[in-house]
């Protein structure tokens, strides 16, 4: 499944995610801090979606209520909901 997620409240603008079953195959984070985006994307590739969500959901960036990792968790949750619908 391929999914494009428009981020909210962070420096990055968009995330492109590809999964196979419940496994994250590829993530591309567009905008924001390039190094952090690439690092987060590489760390979650090959990871189970539920594991990635539990590790990243709720992470905050400074004074913001969210972060790029948290936004990725939100995107994965939306993907799961779509797949189950």
NORZI-V680989 format. One record per backbone hydrogen bond with DSSP energy under -0.5 kcal/mol. CO is the residue of the C=O (numbers start at 0). NH is the residue of the N-H. If there is no record, write none. Layout:
co = <CO/CO>
nh = <NH/NH>
This chain:
co = <0/2/4/4/10/12/13/14/14/15/16/17/17/19/21/22/22/23/25/27/27/28/29/29/31/32/33/34/35/36/37/38/39/40/43/46/47/48/49/50/51/52/55/59/60/65/66/67/68/69/70/71/72/73/74/75/76/77/78/79/80>
nh = <18/16/6/14/31/6/29/4/16/27/2/24/25/22/48/19/24/45/17/15/29/30/12/13/33/36/37/38/39/40/41/42/43/44/46/23/51/52/53/54/55/56/58/61/63/60/70/71/72/73/74/75/76/77/78/79/80/81/82/83/84>
